[in-house]
Amino acid sequence: MLATPAYDIALILDQGQRDTQEDAVAARTFDAADACYVVVADGMGGHAAGEVASDLVISAWRDALDVQLEGPTPSEAALADALPLAAMQANASIANFCEEQGEGFNMGSTMLGVLLIGPRVFWISIGDSPLYLFRGGALRQINEDHSMAPMIDAQLAEGTLTEAEALAHPDRNQLTSVIMGAAIPKVDCPEDPLALAASDILILGSDGLQYLSNAEIQTILQDNVNALAQDIADTLLRALKAKDHPDQDNASIGVVKLTRN
């Protein structure tokens, strides 16, 4: 009799209204280690640059994590250390690629990776790809947003900007940290893991998912709290497509649920 997998995971990539797909995603489970990971990379730099950057991030993540998780007795400390190592390797890969292309060539990517060891969640986040926790009927973003959006929202809270001005602010999506082969200004990689409960849902995305508001995502999860991860991901994508936004960005969606109490 086959054992029940510890995790229910779904991934979706959608090109949106863009000419190319610059997002990349990956997931893998490791039954022997009672672990899994999901990683999202949102590349930037235009055709044949952003997609290369996101692929390099995914490759670096796999190189750093797979060797640890495939070992006979991977230690939690070594696995946690592999997350910043993956970011450093991705940064070096992008630096080397840009150098090979000649002076003035630039590209970059966000990195959002989660590693689950049993019910414990470690993550690393560089950029503005959101990581959401749905718990007890409420949704909240648990990783840092390395863009100008939090500062603009603070101005909204202070009353110096209207809601319309804040949402349409030209600098809203400007990144304050990204993997692009240079120094990385900000890295969100907590030492202490998050303990995931059986009823919790993790949602990973590129910023293209944020064409849905937090309230809209929360309502979808409230209505589908007992659904399979794939059904939740499909429902989120249908909601994005229903908006039919003319500027819809590439959208990555990752959904993770525990299957054991």
N, C-alpha and C positions, 0 to 999 in steps of 0.2 A: 504494500500500500504506500502510495506516494505521500510525503509529508506536505502539509499546506505551506505555500510560500509565506514568508514573514511579511512581505510587502506587496501592495497593489500599486503599480506605477503606470502612468500613461504619459506619452509625449506627443505633441502636435506642433508642426511647423506650418505657417501659412504666409504666403508672399505678400498678402494684402494688395495695395494698389501700386506697389513699387515695381520697378523694371527687373530687379534682381533680388535674390534671396541672400542676405548677408548675415542672417542668424544661423547658428548651428547648435545642436543639442545632442546629448548622449545620456544613456542610463545603463546600469548593469547591476545585477544582484550577485551576491557571493554567498551561497547557502552555507558553506562550511564555516565561513567567518561570521555568519548571522549579520550580514552587512549589505548595504547597497549604496549607490550614489546616483545623483542626477546633476548634470552640469549644463548651463545655458551660456552661450556667448553671442553677443550682439556686435557684429563687426561694423566698422565705419571706414570710409575711404573711397567709396565708389566701386563700380564694377571691377572685378578681378583684384581688388585690394581688400575691401571689407570682408568679402567671403573667404579670402586667404587668411586674414587675421583671425576670424572666428574659428576656422578650421585648425589653425596653429594652437589656439587656446584649448580646444577639445583634445588635440593630440598630446599636448603637454600634460593635461589633467590625467588622461589615460596612462601615460608613461609613468607619472608619479604615483598614482593610486593602485593601478593593476598589480604592479610588482609586489606591493605590500599586501594587498588583499588575497593574492594567489599563494602567498607563503603559507607554511604549515601552521604557524601560531603567530599571526600578526598582533603586535601590541597596540593598544589604544593610543599610547603616546606617539608611537611612530606614525600611526595613521593620521593623527591630528597634525603632526609636523609635515605630512605630505601635502597638506592644503596650501600653505604658503610656498612650499617648494614648487608646486605646480604653477603658481603665479609667477615665480621667478624664472622658471624654465620657459613659460609662455612669453614673458617679456624679452628674454634673451633671443628666442626664436624670431619674434617680430623685429627686434633690432637687427638681427643678422639678415633677414629678408629685405628690410628697408635699405640696409647698406649695400646689398647686392644690386638693388635697382638704381642706385646712383643718388647723387645729392638732390635734396628737395622732395624725395618720395616719402610720403607719410601714410600710415594706416594705423588702426587700433581696434580694440575690442573691449567690451565689458567681460567680466567673468563672475558668474554666480554658480557656485558649486555647493551642494549639500552632501554630506556623508552621514549615513545612519548606521550606527552600530547597536544592534538591538533596537530599543526605542529612543536612544540618545542621538540627537542631531547636532552635528558640527557643521559650520558653514564658513565659506569665504566669499566676500563680495567686493568687487571693485567696479565702480560705475553706477548706473541707474537701473539695472535689472532688478525688479522687485521680488522679494521673498515674503509671502503672506502665510500667516498662521490663522486658520479658522478653528476657533475653540468656543464651546458653549454658545453657539449661535452668532458669535461676533468675529469679524475679520479685522486683522491689523497687520501692517507691514512691520516685520521684525528686523530687517536689515537696514543699514544706513543708505540713504539716497545721496549718491555722490554727484549731484547736479545742483543747479541754482534754484531748483523748485522749492526746497525747504526754506531758503532765505526769502524767496518771493512770497511764500505762504505766511512767513512770519510777518512780513509787511502787511499782508492782508489782515492778519489777526490784530495788528496794531492799529488798523484803520487807515494806513497811509496809501493803500491800494484798494480798489473795488474788486469784487470777485471776478468780474469780466476782465478787468485789467490784469489781474494775477494769472488767469487762465490763458490769456492771449499774449503774455509778456514775451518779447522776442528772445530773451535770455533763458527762458524757463528750462529748456532742454540742454543747455550748455553744461558739459560735464566738468566736474571739479577733480575727478580722478579717473584714470583709464589705463589700460595696458597698451602702450604704444612704443615700447623699446627704450624709454627714458625712465627717469625716477618716477615711482608711483606715489603720488602725494598722500593718498588715503587708502587704507585696507581695513575692511571690517571682517575680523576673524576672531570671534570670542574664544577664550581659552576654555570656558565652562560650557558644556553642551546643554542644549534644551532637551528636557524630558518630554517626549511625545506621549500623549494619552491615546487610548484605543479609539476614541471618538474624534480625535484631531484630524485635520486635513492640512497638508502643506501644498501651497501653490507657488510655483516658480514661473517667472515670465521674463521676456524681454519687454522693453518699454512699450512695444506695440500692443501688449495686453491692456495697457492703461488708457486705451481709447474707451474702455469700460471704466466707470468710476468704481471706487471702493464699495460704495453702497450697492451698485449693480452686481458686482462680484459676490458680495455678501448675500444678497437676495438669492442668487443662483445657488449658492452653497446651502443656504437654509432650506431651499426647495429640493435639494439633491443630496442631503447629508448622508443618506444610507446607500447612495448609488455607487457603482463601481468607478474607479478612477477614470477609465476610458470614457464612460458616459458623462462624467463631470467635465472632462476636457472637451468633449464634443459639444456639450451645452454652452460652454464658455465661447467656443469658436462660433457657434451659430449666433450667439448674441452679438459678437463682434461684427459678423457679416450682415446681420440685420440692421446695424447702424448705417452701413453703406457709406462710410466716411470717405470722401474723395482723396484724402491724404493718408489713409490707413497704412501704417508702417508694417514691415515684417512683424509677425507675431509668433513668439514661442510660448508654449504652455506646457508646464510639467505639473502633474498631480501625483501626490504620494500619500498613501494611507497605510496604516498598520492593519494586518489581517489577524493578528493574535492579540488576546487580552494580556 
